[in-house]
Amino acid sequence: MINIKQNLTSCCSDLCSGKGDGDRIIQLIALFKAFHVLYVNVHSPEARLIQHAIENLKSVYSVFQSRDEIVLMPYELRELNAARQACLSKSGRRSASVLHHLYAVYLEYYRRTLAGMTG
């Protein structure tokens, strides 16, 4: 099993440094969504932050598909890191297998739906 927290940090780092690709964007969306569903109260400020980061990443993916580059504004970089921190601070070891399952499901879902946007 992959280390979800480590993957979250490395995906975020890759995208923030401009080294990522389309699959890293999709991985980060799936990671955020899995953490959001499992750990975050839907009415909390963290939930809104993570959901907003997911929506921004979908736009970033769309731009990446058309221009083959990752374009993040400074406020988006701050938001990604804040969403990452929110996920890490809310997570626990208790439900690691559920988190892995959610991540796998969302990863497959976003790979299909986002790839379908362009093709």
All heavy atoms as an XYZ file, in Angstrom:
945
protein
N       0.840     -1.189      0.000
C       0.000      0.000      0.000
C       0.885      1.252      0.000
O       1.887      1.290      0.684
C      -0.885      0.010      1.256
C      -2.326     -0.098      0.905
S      -3.591     -0.037      2.195
C      -2.872     -0.456      3.719
N       0.469      2.234     -0.779
C       1.225      3.477     -0.827
C       0.986      4.271      0.454
O      -0.032      4.107      1.116
C       0.836      4.339     -2.047
C      -0.647      4.730     -1.989
C       1.177      3.658     -3.332
C      -1.045      5.784     -2.977
N       1.911      5.124      0.793
C       1.754      6.005      1.935
C       0.966      7.230      1.455
O       1.488      8.068      0.720
C       3.128      6.404      2.479
C       3.026      7.276      3.703
O       2.151      8.144      3.823
N       3.947      7.063      4.621
N      -0.282      7.310      1.868
C      -1.179      8.357      1.386
C      -0.689      9.747      1.764
O      -0.697     10.660      0.942
C      -2.614      8.126      1.931
C      -3.209      6.849      1.346
C      -3.509      9.312      1.662
C      -3.674      6.950     -0.084
N      -0.261      9.916      3.010
C       0.200     11.244      3.451
C       1.435     11.675      2.667
O       1.546     12.828      2.262
C       0.493     11.240      4.942
C      -0.739     11.130      5.798
C      -0.374     11.133      7.265
C      -1.601     11.027      8.132
N      -1.268     11.105      9.557
N       2.342     10.735      2.439
C       3.553     11.037      1.669
C       3.184     11.359      0.220
O       3.748     12.282     -0.378
C       4.506      9.854      1.744
C       5.850     10.111      1.126
C       6.776      8.913      1.296
O       6.394      7.876      1.828
N       7.997      9.067      0.840
N       2.244     10.623     -0.342
C       1.815     10.869     -1.713
C       1.143     12.243     -1.826
O       1.369     12.969     -2.793
C       0.867      9.764     -2.181
C       0.713      9.723     -3.678
O       1.599     10.115     -4.423
N      -0.426      9.253     -4.129
N       0.333     12.590     -0.830
C      -0.313     13.903     -0.802
C       0.738     15.014     -0.817
O       0.656     15.951     -1.611
C      -1.204     14.021      0.440
C      -1.903     15.352      0.671
C      -2.937     15.618     -0.409
C      -2.568     15.364      2.035
N       1.732     14.879      0.023
C       2.790     15.881      0.104
C       3.605     15.958     -1.181
O       3.887     17.039     -1.687
C       3.704     15.591      1.314
O       2.906     15.669      2.508
C       4.839     16.597      1.419
N       3.956     14.809     -1.754
C       4.780     14.834     -2.973
C       3.997     15.347     -4.181
O       4.550     16.086     -5.000
C       5.409     13.469     -3.248
O       4.447     12.531     -3.624
N       2.720     14.989     -4.288
C       1.899     15.505     -5.400
C       1.790     17.021     -5.301
O       1.962     17.735     -6.290
C       0.496     14.907     -5.370
S       0.364     13.254     -6.029
N       1.507     17.498     -4.110
C       1.360     18.937     -3.905
C       2.680     19.654     -4.209
O       2.693     20.669     -4.898
C       0.912     19.200     -2.462
S       0.297     20.858     -2.187
N       3.763     19.094     -3.734
C       5.085     19.681     -3.979
C       5.412     19.712     -5.472
O       5.899     20.724     -5.987
C       6.140     18.876     -3.213
O       7.414     19.343     -3.509
N       5.144     18.615     -6.171
C       5.405     18.555     -7.616
C       4.613     19.629     -8.365
O       5.152     20.318     -9.229
C       5.051     17.183     -8.185
C       6.064     16.110     -7.827
O       7.113     16.444     -7.247
O       5.781     14.932     -8.125
N       3.332     19.755     -8.034
C       2.501     20.733     -8.744
C       2.919     22.160     -8.414
O       2.952     23.013     -9.295
C       1.025     20.518     -8.423
C       0.446     19.195     -8.916
C      -1.025     19.093     -8.573
C       0.646     19.036    -10.409
N       3.243     22.410     -7.152
C       3.631     23.763     -6.756
C       4.968     24.180     -7.370
O       5.199     25.358     -7.603
C       3.686     23.880     -5.235
S       2.041     23.870     -4.468
N       5.829     23.200     -7.657
C       7.121     23.520     -8.265
C       7.074     23.455     -9.786
O       8.079     23.677    -10.450
C       8.193     22.567     -7.732
O       7.940     21.253     -8.170
N       5.901     23.104    -10.344
C       5.762     23.039    -11.792
C       6.297     21.767    -12.410
O       6.397     21.652    -13.625
N       6.652     20.773    -11.580
C       7.230     19.527    -12.088
C       6.195     18.450    -12.363
O       6.537     17.395    -12.846
C       8.243     18.978    -11.084
C       9.500     19.783    -10.975
C      10.498     19.044    -10.131
C      10.752     19.824     -8.868
N      11.600     19.167     -7.915
N       4.950     18.704    -12.036
C       3.927     17.676    -12.170
C       3.462     17.499    -13.598
O       3.933     18.145    -14.528
N       2.518     16.586    -13.753
C       1.892     16.344    -15.051
C       0.399     16.110    -14.811
O      -0.090     16.274    -13.698
C       2.558     15.167    -15.763
C       2.482     13.869    -14.962
O       1.698     13.780    -13.989
O       3.206     12.924    -15.318
N      -0.293     15.738    -15.854
C      -1.732     15.532    -15.744
C      -2.098     14.474    -14.724
O      -3.072     14.622    -13.982
N      -1.319     13.397    -14.671
C      -1.640     12.339    -13.717
C      -1.428     12.798    -12.281
O      -2.180     12.406    -11.392
C      -0.829     11.077    -14.006
C      -1.429      9.868    -13.308
O      -2.634      9.591    -13.522
O      -0.709      9.219    -12.518
N      -0.423     13.640    -12.044
C      -0.199     14.153    -10.681
C      -1.369     15.054    -10.269
O      -1.771     15.050     -9.109
C       1.115     14.928    -10.594
C       2.344     14.076    -10.723
C       2.402     12.986     -9.691
N       3.282     13.361     -8.599
C       3.536     12.584     -7.564
N       2.982     11.395     -7.475
N       4.329     12.976     -6.610
N      -1.896     15.813    -11.207
C      -3.054     16.661    -10.901
C      -4.231     15.770    -10.501
O      -4.894     16.008     -9.478
C      -3.442     17.542    -12.108
C      -2.321     18.523    -12.457
C      -4.737     18.309    -11.810
C      -2.500     19.231    -13.798
N      -4.482     14.722    -11.275
C      -5.586     13.810    -10.980
C      -5.356     13.104     -9.641
O      -6.286     12.950     -8.853
C      -5.781     12.802    -12.123
C      -6.307     13.531    -13.365
C      -6.743     11.685    -11.719
C      -6.360     12.684    -14.607
N      -4.134     12.693     -9.379
C      -3.832     12.053     -8.099
C      -4.147     12.983     -6.935
O      -4.741     12.558     -5.940
C      -2.361     11.647     -8.027
C      -2.000     10.456     -8.862
C      -0.519     10.147     -8.771
O       0.084     10.259     -7.709
N       0.075      9.772     -9.889
N      -3.765     14.259     -7.065
C      -4.006     15.206     -5.975
C      -5.503     15.457     -5.792
O      -5.985     15.541     -4.661
C      -3.254     16.519     -6.216
C      -3.237     17.491     -5.037
C      -2.698     16.834     -3.755
C      -2.410     18.727     -5.375
N      -6.244     15.544     -6.878
C      -7.697     15.700     -6.775
C      -8.284     14.504     -6.016
O      -9.087     14.672     -5.091
C      -8.353     15.828     -8.170
C      -7.960     17.146     -8.839
C      -9.875     15.726     -8.065
C      -8.363     17.238    -10.311
N      -7.884     13.296     -6.397
C      -8.401     12.085     -5.748
C      -8.001     12.027     -4.273
O      -8.800     11.633     -3.416
C      -7.905     10.843     -6.488
N      -6.785     12.433     -3.971
C      -6.335     12.458     -2.574
C      -7.153     13.443     -1.757
O      -7.631     13.117     -0.665
C      -4.848     12.818     -2.505
C      -3.880     11.721     -2.927
C      -2.521     12.302     -3.247
C      -3.779     10.663     -1.832
N      -7.314     14.664     -2.274
C      -8.111     15.657     -1.564
C      -9.531     15.152     -1.346
O     -10.102     15.294     -0.267
C      -8.157     16.987     -2.327
C      -6.951     17.871     -2.138
C      -6.665     18.847     -3.071
C      -6.112     17.749     -1.048
C      -5.567     19.686     -2.919
C      -5.010     18.578     -0.880
C      -4.736     19.559     -1.823
N     -10.113     14.556     -2.378
C     -11.495     14.080     -2.280
C     -11.609     12.963     -1.236
O     -12.553     12.939     -0.444
C     -11.989     13.607     -3.647
C     -13.450     13.304     -3.676
C     -14.271     14.555     -3.464
C     -15.751     14.273     -3.613
N     -16.559     15.448     -3.368
N     -10.665     12.039     -1.216
C     -10.694     10.945     -0.245
C     -10.594     11.475      1.182
O     -11.364     11.074      2.066
C      -9.568      9.951     -0.530
N      -9.664     12.387      1.431
C      -9.537     12.986      2.762
C     -10.808     13.752      3.116
O     -11.302     13.666      4.235
C      -8.339     13.946      2.818
C      -7.042     13.280      3.139
C      -6.164     12.906      2.130
C      -6.660     13.052      4.449
C      -4.959     12.304      2.414
C      -5.442     12.452      4.753
C      -4.592     12.077      3.732
N     -11.328     14.489      2.161
C     -12.523     15.310      2.365
C     -13.704     14.437      2.798
O     -14.397     14.738      3.764
C     -12.831     16.048      1.068
C     -14.000     16.951      1.115
N     -15.254     16.549      0.731
C     -14.113     18.245      1.501
C     -16.097     17.563      0.872
N     -15.426     18.594      1.339
N     -13.916     13.356      2.103
C     -15.047     12.475      2.387
C     -14.881     11.766      3.733
O     -15.832     11.648      4.498
C     -15.224     11.437      1.249
C     -16.164     10.327      1.647
C     -15.712     12.135     -0.004
N     -13.679     11.307      4.025
C     -13.474     10.472      5.207
C     -13.316     11.271      6.500
O     -13.847     10.877      7.533
C     -12.252      9.573      5.007
C     -12.017      8.522      6.091
C     -13.234      7.595      6.221
C     -10.783      7.714      5.775
N     -12.625     12.388      6.444
C     -12.215     13.035      7.687
C     -12.819     14.400      7.984
O     -12.794     14.844      9.113
C     -10.690     13.203      7.715
C      -9.938     11.908      7.781
C      -9.079     11.530      6.760
C     -10.069     11.058      8.867
C      -8.368     10.344      6.823
C      -9.370      9.867      8.938
C      -8.518      9.519      7.918
O      -7.815      8.352      7.981
N     -13.293     15.101      6.984
C     -13.638     16.505      7.182
C     -15.147     16.691      7.315
O     -15.913     16.230      6.469
C     -13.084     17.376      6.023
C     -13.416     18.836      6.233
C     -11.572     17.202      5.909
N     -15.553     17.390      8.359
C     -16.959     17.752      8.548
C     -17.376     18.635      7.385
O     -16.738     19.636      7.079
C     -17.119     18.493      9.876
C     -18.538     18.935     10.140
O     -19.263     19.350      9.233
N     -18.931     18.857     11.379
N     -18.466     18.271      6.756
C     -18.901     18.943      5.531
C     -19.188     20.431      5.734
O     -19.106     21.212      4.793
C     -20.106     18.205      4.912
C     -21.366     18.420      5.739
C     -20.322     18.604      3.474
N     -19.487     20.848      6.949
C     -19.804     22.257      7.203
C     -18.610     23.068      7.719
O     -18.747     24.241      8.021
C     -20.953     22.361      8.204
C     -22.201     21.712      7.713
N     -22.899     22.169      6.608
C     -22.864     20.612      8.145
C     -23.943     21.392      6.397
N     -23.941     20.432      7.309
N     -17.458     22.456      7.810
C     -16.285     23.144      8.359
C     -15.611     24.019      7.308
O     -15.763     23.805      6.102
C     -15.282     22.118      8.888
O     -14.678     21.437      7.810
N     -14.841     25.010      7.770
C     -14.067     25.830      6.823
C     -13.080     24.980      6.006
O     -12.822     25.276      4.847
C     -13.312     26.808      7.712
C     -14.047     26.824      9.009
C     -14.702     25.481      9.143
N     -12.553     23.928      6.616
C     -11.620     23.053      5.904
C     -12.300     22.385      4.711
O     -11.703     22.223      3.661
C     -11.053     21.968      6.824
C     -10.141     22.473      7.898
C     -10.879     22.779      9.195
O     -12.134     22.746      9.223
O     -10.189     23.050     10.190
N     -13.563     22.012      4.900
C     -14.296     21.362      3.805
C     -14.426     22.297      2.615
O     -14.217     21.891      1.474
C     -15.682     20.912      4.284
N     -14.759     23.538      2.875
C     -14.877     24.517      1.785
C     -13.527     24.741      1.116
O     -13.437     24.832     -0.112
C     -15.462     25.830      2.307
C     -16.948     25.726      2.615
C     -17.566     27.067      2.926
N     -17.064     27.706      4.143
C     -17.453     27.389      5.379
N     -18.346     26.440      5.567
N     -16.961     28.026      6.413
N     -12.473     24.827      1.912
C     -11.127     25.022      1.372
C     -10.725     23.860      0.465
O     -10.269     24.063     -0.662
C     -10.115     25.156      2.516
C      -8.638     25.153      2.126
C      -8.288     26.397      1.329
C      -7.762     25.026      3.351
N     -10.926     22.639      0.937
C     -10.535     21.465      0.154
C     -11.382     21.357     -1.107
O     -10.865     21.086     -2.194
C     -10.623     20.182      1.009
C      -9.577     20.243      2.131
C     -10.418     18.942      0.155
C      -9.765     19.196      3.213
N     -12.683     21.601     -0.986
C     -13.554     21.532     -2.160
C     -13.159     22.589     -3.195
O     -13.139     22.321     -4.399
C     -15.023     21.700     -1.752
C     -15.994     21.388     -2.864
C     -15.846     19.980     -3.421
O     -15.704     19.009     -2.692
N     -15.866     19.863     -4.737
N     -12.807     23.778     -2.725
C     -12.373     24.840     -3.631
C     -11.057     24.450     -4.316
O     -10.885     24.683     -5.524
C     -12.229     26.154     -2.863
C     -12.128     27.340     -3.740
N     -10.934     27.952     -4.010
C     -13.071     28.025     -4.438
C     -11.136     28.971     -4.829
N     -12.421     29.033     -5.107
N     -10.151     23.841     -3.565
C      -8.883     23.388     -4.152
C      -9.138     22.335     -5.229
O      -8.487     22.341     -6.277
C      -7.958     22.833     -3.062
N     -10.096     21.438     -4.989
C     -10.447     20.415     -5.987
C     -10.959     21.072     -7.263
O     -10.543     20.715     -8.369
C     -11.488     19.424     -5.414
C     -10.847     18.538     -4.338
C     -12.104     18.572     -6.527
C     -11.850     17.715     -3.530
N     -11.849     22.045     -7.114
C     -12.395     22.734     -8.294
C     -11.292     23.462     -9.053
O     -11.257     23.433    -10.289
C     -13.515     23.702     -7.887
C     -14.749     23.006     -7.339
C     -15.298     21.928     -8.254
O     -15.397     22.158     -9.481
O     -15.620     20.830     -7.756
N     -10.378     24.116     -8.333
C      -9.253     24.793     -8.993
C      -8.360     23.793     -9.726
O      -7.888     24.071    -10.829
C      -8.429     25.589     -7.988
C      -9.050     26.927     -7.670
O      -9.933     27.402     -8.374
N      -8.599     27.537     -6.592
N      -8.127     22.638     -9.112
C      -7.287     21.634     -9.758
C      -7.933     21.088    -11.027
O      -7.228     20.765    -11.990
C      -6.979     20.489     -8.791
C      -5.923     20.803     -7.741
C      -5.870     19.706     -6.692
C      -4.552     21.003     -8.378
N      -9.239     21.006    -11.052
C      -9.921     20.596    -12.290
C      -9.659     21.609    -13.398
O      -9.431     21.238    -14.552
C     -11.423     20.443    -12.049
C     -11.784     19.240    -11.206
C     -13.280     19.203    -10.961
C     -13.695     18.076    -10.055
N     -15.151     18.116     -9.778
N      -9.657     22.885    -13.061
C      -9.342     23.935    -14.038
C      -7.879     23.847    -14.467
O      -7.562     24.010    -15.643
C      -9.622     25.316    -13.452
O     -10.984     25.466    -13.182
N      -6.996     23.602    -13.500
C      -5.571     23.452    -13.807
C      -5.369     22.279    -14.762
O      -4.584     22.357    -15.707
C      -4.745     23.261    -12.508
C      -3.319     22.829    -12.805
C      -4.760     24.543    -11.687
N      -6.104     21.199    -14.545
C      -6.007     20.033    -15.426
C      -6.458     20.389    -16.840
O      -5.822     20.008    -17.820
C      -6.838     18.869    -14.875
C      -6.701     17.619    -15.702
C      -5.603     16.781    -15.551
C      -7.658     17.280    -16.646
C      -5.465     15.641    -16.322
C      -7.528     16.136    -17.418
C      -6.425     15.323    -17.250
O      -6.285     14.201    -18.019
N      -7.526     21.135    -16.936
C      -8.040     21.548    -18.242
C      -7.001     22.385    -18.989
O      -6.759     22.188    -20.179
C      -9.344     22.328    -18.058
O      -9.839     22.751    -19.288
N      -6.370     23.305    -18.290
C      -5.315     24.131    -18.892
C      -4.133     23.250    -19.289
O      -3.566     23.407    -20.368
C      -4.872     25.258    -17.923
C      -3.611     25.947    -18.428
C      -5.991     26.258    -17.732
N      -3.778     22.303    -18.418
C      -2.662     21.407    -18.724
C      -2.942     20.622    -20.008
O      -2.056     20.451    -20.841
C      -2.411     20.438    -17.563
C      -1.327     19.453    -17.841
C       0.005     19.820    -17.702
C      -1.617     18.170    -18.286
C       1.028     18.924    -17.985
C      -0.609     17.264    -18.575
C       0.720     17.644    -18.422
N      -4.175     20.158    -20.182
C      -4.533     19.390    -21.371
C      -4.383     20.222    -22.648
O      -3.986     19.705    -23.674
C      -5.964     18.865    -21.264
C      -6.139     17.775    -20.236
C      -5.286     16.567    -20.566
O      -4.192     16.390    -20.044
N      -5.797     15.709    -21.403
N      -4.696     21.498    -22.571
C      -4.633     22.315    -23.783
C      -3.255     22.937    -24.011
O      -2.881     23.172    -25.147
C      -5.708     23.404    -23.746
O      -5.484     24.282    -22.673
N      -2.508     23.206    -22.951
C      -1.227     23.905    -23.109
C      -0.020     23.082    -22.690
O       1.114     23.535    -22.835
C      -1.239     25.206    -22.312
C      -2.238     26.185    -22.880
C      -2.452     27.428    -22.093
N      -1.302     28.019    -21.468
C      -1.380     29.062    -20.652
N      -2.541     29.618    -20.395
N      -0.294     29.557    -20.088
N      -0.248     21.893    -22.124
C       0.825     21.009    -21.674
C       1.761     21.684    -20.674
O       2.969     21.478    -20.689
C       1.614     20.458    -22.863
C       2.377     19.194    -22.489
O       1.885     18.435    -21.631
O       3.479     18.982    -23.039
N       1.169     22.501    -19.818
C       1.937     23.102    -18.734
C       1.014     23.338    -17.541
O      -0.192     23.481    -17.701
C       2.592     24.415    -19.153
C       1.621     25.537    -19.458
C       2.317     26.826    -19.856
O       3.376     27.141    -19.286
O       1.786     27.515    -20.725
N       1.626     23.343    -16.375
C       0.858     23.589    -15.158
C       1.012     25.055    -14.810
O       2.131     25.550    -14.642
C       1.349     22.693    -14.015
C       1.036     21.235    -14.358
C       0.699     23.097    -12.693
C       1.582     20.240    -13.388
N      -0.121     25.736    -14.739
C      -0.131     27.166    -14.433
C      -0.886     27.363    -13.128
O      -2.089     27.116    -13.057
C      -0.812     27.971    -15.562
C      -0.817     29.440    -15.234
C      -0.130     27.715    -16.892
N      -0.160     27.768    -12.101
C      -0.771     28.046    -10.800
C      -0.446     29.475    -10.388
O       0.715     29.894    -10.443
C      -0.250     27.085     -9.730
C      -0.664     25.625     -9.864
C       0.141     24.754     -8.923
C      -2.146     25.483     -9.581
N      -1.458     30.199     -9.998
C      -1.280     31.558     -9.490
C      -0.800     31.467     -8.036
O      -1.033     30.449     -7.369
C      -2.605     32.322     -9.566
C      -3.197     32.402    -10.962
S      -2.084     33.124    -12.172
C      -2.077     34.820    -11.654
N      -0.156     32.528     -7.522
C       0.321     32.480     -6.130
C      -0.765     32.126     -5.109
O      -0.529     31.345     -4.192
C       0.865     33.897     -5.901
C       1.287     34.348     -7.269
C       0.281     33.743     -8.214
N      -1.971     32.664     -5.282
C      -3.035     32.335     -4.327
C      -3.426     30.861     -4.434
O      -3.816     30.236     -3.440
C      -4.252     33.240     -4.517
C      -5.080     32.961     -5.752
C      -6.132     32.047     -5.720
C      -4.809     33.601     -6.966
C      -6.878     31.777     -6.865
C      -5.551     33.335     -8.100
C      -6.589     32.420     -8.043
O      -7.333     32.152     -9.164
N      -3.317     30.269     -5.624
C      -3.625     28.847     -5.785
C      -2.563     27.980     -5.106
O      -2.886     26.938     -4.532
C      -3.741     28.491     -7.267
C      -4.958     29.085     -7.937
C      -4.974     28.889     -9.435
O      -3.917     29.093    -10.086
O      -6.041     28.529     -9.964
N      -1.312     28.418     -5.183
C      -0.244     27.704     -4.481
C      -0.503     27.703     -2.980
O      -0.390     26.662     -2.318
C       1.122     28.344     -4.775
C       1.620     28.266     -6.212
C       2.867     29.109     -6.392
C       1.885     26.828     -6.593
N      -0.864     28.870     -2.438
C      -1.171     28.964     -1.008
C      -2.364     28.085     -0.653
O      -2.374     27.404      0.367
C      -1.442     30.420     -0.605
C      -0.191     31.285     -0.571
C      -0.452     32.635      0.057
N      -1.455     33.416     -0.666
C      -1.206     34.218     -1.707
N       0.033     34.343     -2.153
N      -2.175     34.886     -2.286
N      -3.383     28.103     -1.517
C      -4.582     27.303     -1.266
C      -4.273     25.806     -1.290
O      -4.776     25.060     -0.445
C      -5.644     27.637     -2.304
C      -6.950     26.912     -2.074
C      -7.983     27.286     -3.107
O      -7.849     26.825     -4.260
O      -8.917     28.033     -2.762
N      -3.467     25.369     -2.250
C      -3.103     23.947     -2.308
C      -2.385     23.512     -1.037
O      -2.680     22.459     -0.471
C      -2.206     23.662     -3.510
C      -2.862     23.520     -4.860
C      -1.813     23.191     -5.918
C      -3.919     22.446     -4.838
N      -1.442     24.317     -0.593
C      -0.702     23.973      0.615
C      -1.593     24.018      1.851
O      -1.459     23.188      2.749
C       0.523     24.874      0.778
C       1.647     24.423     -0.120
O       2.036     23.259     -0.097
N       2.167     25.319     -0.933
N      -2.517     24.966      1.900
C      -3.454     25.036      3.020
C      -4.387     23.823      3.019
O      -4.674     23.243      4.078
C      -4.258     26.334      2.963
N      -4.849     23.415      1.851
C      -5.719     22.234      1.747
C      -4.940     20.976      2.145
O      -5.470     20.104      2.852
C      -6.267     22.094      0.328
N      -3.694     20.898      1.731
C      -2.846     19.759      2.121
C      -2.702     19.704      3.636
O      -2.881     18.661      4.259
C      -1.467     19.863      1.462
C      -0.522     18.723      1.826
C       0.867     18.936      1.240
N       1.490     20.156      1.695
C       2.130     20.291      2.859
N       2.227     19.270      3.684
N       2.686     21.434      3.200
N      -2.421     20.851      4.233
C      -2.281     20.917      5.698
C      -3.587     20.535      6.396
O      -3.579     19.839      7.406
C      -1.848     22.306      6.151
C      -0.376     22.552      6.059
C       0.419     21.530      6.852
O       1.228     20.805      6.283
N       0.207     21.437      8.145
N      -4.708     20.995      5.857
C      -6.011     20.660      6.438
C      -6.237     19.149      6.401
O      -6.709     18.559      7.374
C      -7.134     21.392      5.706
N      -5.887     18.532      5.287
C      -6.036     17.076      5.170
C      -5.150     16.355      6.178
O      -5.602     15.446      6.875
C      -5.677     16.608      3.763
S      -6.871     17.069      2.499
N      -3.908     16.766      6.242
C      -2.967     16.091      7.139
C      -3.347     16.275      8.597
O      -3.183     15.367      9.416
C      -1.540     16.580      6.885
C      -0.951     16.200      5.531
C       0.422     16.832      5.342
C      -0.891     14.698      5.354
N      -3.872     17.437      8.945
C      -4.218     17.690     10.347
C      -5.485     16.944     10.759
O      -5.669     16.640     11.930
C      -4.395     19.188     10.591
O      -5.569     19.660      9.972
N      -6.339     16.627      9.811
C      -7.598     15.946     10.119
C      -7.480     14.428     10.068
O      -8.338     13.729     10.560
C      -8.700     16.380      9.137
C      -9.104     17.818      9.267
C      -9.806     18.045     10.571
C     -10.231     19.484     10.703
N     -10.835     19.749     12.001
N      -6.448     13.932      9.444
C      -6.373     12.493      9.221
C      -5.920     11.761     10.477
O      -5.307     12.328     11.369
C      -5.421     12.188      8.069
O      -4.102     12.517      8.441
N      -6.238     10.502     10.502
C      -5.808      9.637     11.589
C      -5.410      8.288     11.039
O      -5.698      7.960      9.893
N      -4.776      7.498     11.848
C      -4.331      6.176     11.396
C      -5.494      5.183     11.393
O      -5.446      4.158     10.759
C      -3.229      5.666     12.316
C      -1.992      6.514     12.263
C      -0.911      5.956     13.153
N      -0.621      4.567     12.880
C       0.273      4.127     12.009
N       0.963      4.985     11.305
N       0.482      2.837     11.829
N      -6.536      5.494     12.109
C      -7.652      4.588     12.346
C      -8.255      4.025     11.069
O      -8.580      2.857     11.000
C      -8.702      5.363     13.149
C      -9.774      4.562     13.749
C     -10.535      5.365     14.790
N     -10.761      6.752     14.453
C     -11.834      7.216     13.832
N     -12.781      6.399     13.461
N     -11.972      8.496     13.585
N      -8.424      4.818     10.075
C      -9.151      4.392      8.869
C      -8.270      4.352      7.627
O      -8.716      4.666      6.541
C     -10.327      5.335      8.639
O     -11.158      5.398      9.757
N      -7.037      3.929      7.787
C      -6.095      3.947      6.661
C      -6.586      3.092      5.492
O      -6.474      3.498      4.335
C      -4.712      3.492      7.110
N      -7.155      1.927      5.779
C      -7.604      1.073      4.675
C      -8.788      1.693      3.942
O      -8.895      1.584      2.724
C      -7.955     -0.329      5.181
O      -9.022     -0.272      6.097
N      -9.664      2.365      4.681
C     -10.799      3.044      4.048
C     -10.294      4.202      3.192
O     -10.758      4.411      2.075
C     -11.818      3.538      5.106
C     -12.939      4.324      4.447
C     -12.367      2.370      5.904
N      -9.324      4.941      3.713
C      -8.744      6.050      2.959
C      -8.110      5.545      1.665
O      -8.317      6.134      0.599
C      -7.715      6.787      3.811
C      -7.058      8.009      3.182
C      -8.092      9.092      2.872
C      -5.981      8.559      4.104
N      -7.375      4.453      1.735
C      -6.768      3.875      0.527
C      -7.837      3.458     -0.475
O      -7.683      3.671     -1.674
C      -5.887      2.669      0.884
C      -4.536      3.040      1.360
N      -4.272      3.350      2.669
C      -3.366      3.182      0.702
C      -2.995      3.653      2.801
N      -2.420      3.562      1.623
N      -8.904      2.859      0.018
C      -9.984      2.439     -0.869
C     -10.635      3.653     -1.537
O     -10.851      3.658     -2.760
C     -11.033      1.630     -0.098
C     -12.219      1.287     -0.922
N     -12.176      0.335     -1.930
C     -13.477      1.782     -0.931
C     -13.354      0.268     -2.506
N     -14.175      1.128     -1.925
N     -10.943      4.680     -0.753
C     -11.546      5.891     -1.320
C     -10.631      6.523     -2.353
O     -11.077      6.948     -3.421
C     -11.862      6.905     -0.212
C     -13.067      6.613      0.661
C     -13.113      7.587      1.834
C     -14.348      6.692     -0.147
N      -9.350      6.591     -2.048
C      -8.383      7.164     -2.983
C      -8.394      6.385     -4.300
O      -8.456      6.976     -5.379
C      -6.984      7.175     -2.368
C      -5.891      7.510     -3.349
C      -5.866      8.744     -4.001
C      -4.891      6.597     -3.644
C      -4.871      9.051     -4.920
C      -3.891      6.896     -4.552
C      -3.890      8.123     -5.187
O      -2.902      8.421     -6.096
N      -8.370      5.058     -4.211
C      -8.363      4.236     -5.431
C      -9.626      4.462     -6.258
O      -9.564      4.590     -7.482
C      -8.218      2.760     -5.066
N     -10.765      4.544     -5.585
C     -12.036      4.757     -6.279
C     -12.061      6.129     -6.952
O     -12.408      6.257     -8.129
C     -13.227      4.603     -5.295
C     -14.519      5.104     -5.913
C     -13.351      3.151     -4.859
N     -11.682      7.161     -6.199
C     -11.688      8.513     -6.770
C     -10.637      8.678     -7.851
O     -10.858      9.383     -8.830
C     -11.521      9.578     -5.683
C     -12.787      9.800     -4.913
C     -12.836      9.576     -3.549
C     -13.954     10.220     -5.548
C     -14.011      9.778     -2.843
C     -15.128     10.416     -4.853
C     -15.147     10.195     -3.495
O     -16.313     10.384     -2.805
N      -9.492      8.033     -7.710
C      -8.452      8.111     -8.732
C      -8.980      7.561    -10.055
O      -8.851      8.200    -11.103
C      -7.209      7.348     -8.278
C      -5.990      7.434     -9.174
C      -5.504      8.873     -9.328
C      -4.871      6.564     -8.617
N      -9.604      6.401    -10.007
C     -10.181      5.809    -11.216
C     -11.287      6.702    -11.783
O     -11.361      6.932    -12.987
C     -10.718      4.409    -10.906
C     -11.319      3.714    -12.099
C     -10.325      3.479    -13.232
O      -9.116      3.345    -12.967
O     -10.765      3.444    -14.397
N     -12.140      7.200    -10.898
C     -13.251      8.060    -11.331
C     -12.736      9.315    -12.041
O     -13.176      9.638    -13.140
C     -14.101      8.453    -10.120
C     -15.109      9.532    -10.430
C     -16.289      9.229    -11.112
C     -14.874     10.855    -10.069
C     -17.209     10.220    -11.415
C     -15.792     11.847    -10.371
C     -16.958     11.527    -11.032
O     -17.858     12.516    -11.342
N     -11.779     10.022    -11.423
C     -11.282     11.259    -12.028
C     -10.442     10.994    -13.270
O     -10.436     11.806    -14.188
C     -10.521     12.108    -10.999
C     -11.453     12.787    -10.028
C     -11.439     12.473     -8.681
C     -12.378     13.734    -10.471
C     -12.314     13.089     -7.794
C     -13.254     14.356     -9.594
C     -13.214     14.030     -8.260
O     -14.084     14.645     -7.381
N      -9.748      9.876    -13.324
C      -9.015      9.543    -14.553
C      -9.988      9.374    -15.706
O      -9.720      9.805    -16.814
C      -8.179      8.278    -14.359
C      -6.885      8.546    -13.649
C      -6.026      7.321    -13.524
N      -4.733      7.673    -12.947
C      -3.996      6.844    -12.245
N      -4.379      5.599    -12.044
N      -2.844      7.249    -11.762
N     -11.118      8.727    -15.452
C     -12.129      8.537    -16.508
C     -12.826      9.838    -16.865
O     -12.956     10.179    -18.029
C     -13.179      7.518    -16.055
C     -12.807      6.100    -16.292
C     -14.000      5.144    -16.207
N     -15.055      5.583    -15.320
C     -15.206      5.224    -14.044
N     -14.338      4.393    -13.507
N     -16.212      5.662    -13.331
N     -13.301     10.581    -15.864
C     -14.110     11.765    -16.149
C     -13.281     12.913    -16.694
O     -13.716     13.585    -17.627
C     -14.907     12.226    -14.920
O     -14.019     12.517    -13.849
C     -15.914     11.181    -14.491
N     -12.117     13.159    -16.125
C     -11.314     14.288    -16.608
C     -10.695     13.979    -17.964
O     -10.609     14.861    -18.815
C     -10.242     14.669    -15.587
C     -10.778     15.271    -14.290
C      -9.647     15.538    -13.311
C     -11.560     16.548    -14.546
N     -10.275     12.763    -18.186
C      -9.752     12.396    -19.504
C     -10.858     12.484    -20.534
O     -10.623     12.838    -21.685
C      -9.146     11.007    -19.469
N     -12.087     12.202    -20.135
C     -13.237     12.282    -21.024
C     -13.583     13.698    -21.428
O     -14.240     13.918    -22.446
N     -13.136     14.691    -20.652
C     -13.400     16.094    -20.969
C     -12.710     16.513    -22.253
O     -13.178     17.391    -22.956
C     -12.927     17.020    -19.836
C     -13.788     16.963    -18.607
S     -13.172     17.937    -17.194
C     -12.035     19.116    -17.860
N     -11.567     15.881    -22.531
C     -10.765     16.317    -23.664
C     -10.857     15.378    -24.858
O     -10.392     15.718    -25.929
C      -9.281     16.458    -23.265
O      -8.834     15.196    -22.808
C      -9.110     17.507    -22.202
N     -11.364     14.173    -24.645
C     -11.328     13.226    -25.741
C     -12.614     12.713    -26.081
O     -13.550     12.298    -26.054
